Amino acid sequence: MAHAAALPLEIALTVPRSVSRLTIMVVHLKPETESRLQELAATTGRAPDELVEDAMTGYLAELTQVRDMLDARYDEIKSGRVRPVDGEAFFDSLRQRENELLAKRNLK
């Protein structure tokens, strides 16, 4: 499907719960992304703005969850409750265990 020029897609995104109003936001998508969005909207019968709203809501919720987890993990390391693991040492140990398992498997 060829596009002469990608038109901006206007989408109403909800703002944080403390504010009870909708904000109109213009989202610029690559032509391929807009095409996929329009195709999905046509096949699902849902409006493109609903699909973008759902995607953004899910993305922001996941981003918040990851950020909270990282903040909590940082606090645990900073307080000394959790000891950081040396990445190189961990992967060396993992490779060694894998080699040992493969060696045992080859003996059978």
N, C-alpha and C positions, 0 to 999 in steps of 0.2 A: 504494500500500500504506500504510494508516494505522497509526500506532504510538500506543498509549495513552501510554506513557512510554518513553523510551529507556533501556534497561538498560546499565550499564557493561559493556564487553567486556573480559574478562580475557585478557591475552596474555603469553606467556612470551617475553621478549626476552633474547638473549644479551648478556652483559656483555663488556668487553674481554678479549682472549685471555689476558692475564696471570692472570685469575681464571677457574677452570673450574667455574662453577656457573651455573644459570639463575635469573633473578629474575622473579618474577611481578609484573606491572605492570598496573594498571587504566588503561585508556585511554578517555576520554570522547569520543565522537564525536557530531557533529550527527546528528539522525535521518536526514537525507538521505544523509549519508556512510555511516552504518551500513546503510541500505537498499541502497545501491550495493554495499557490501562483501558483504552477504549474497547479493545477486543474482549478483555475480561468483563467489562461492564456489559457489553452486548450479550455475552454468553451467560452471565449470571442474572441479568435483568436488574442489576443494582446500578445506581448512579455513580459516575466516576468519583464525585466528591465524597460519597459514602465509603467507597473503597479506600481512598486516600486517608480519610479520617480514621478508619479502622486500622490501617497500616501504621499511621503515625501514633495512634494511641498505644498500640502494641509495642512499637519500637521504643517510645518514651518510657513505658512501664518497664520494659526489659532493661533499658539504659539506667533507669533509677535503681532497679534491683541490683544490677552489676556494680553501680557506683556505691550503693550502701554496703554491699558485700566487701568491696575493696577497702572502703573506709574502715569497716569493722576489723578486717584482717590487718590493716596497717596499725590500728590501735592495739591489737593483740601483740603484734611484733614489737611495737614501740614500748609497751608496758612490760615486755619480757615474758608474758604468758605463753607465747609461741616462739619457738626458735626458728629462724630462717634456715632454709636448706640450700646448700651450695648446688646450683644447677648442674655444673660439670660433674661434680662427684656423684650426684644422683643418677645422671645418664650413664656414667661409667659403670656404676653398680648395676643399673638396669641391663646394660649390654652384657656384662659379665654373667648375670643370672640367665639371660637369654641364651648365651653361648653354652652355659652348663646344661640347660634344659635340652638344647639341640644335641649336645654330645651324648646325653643320656638316651635320647630318642634314637640316635644312630647306633647305639650299642645293642638295642633290642632286635 
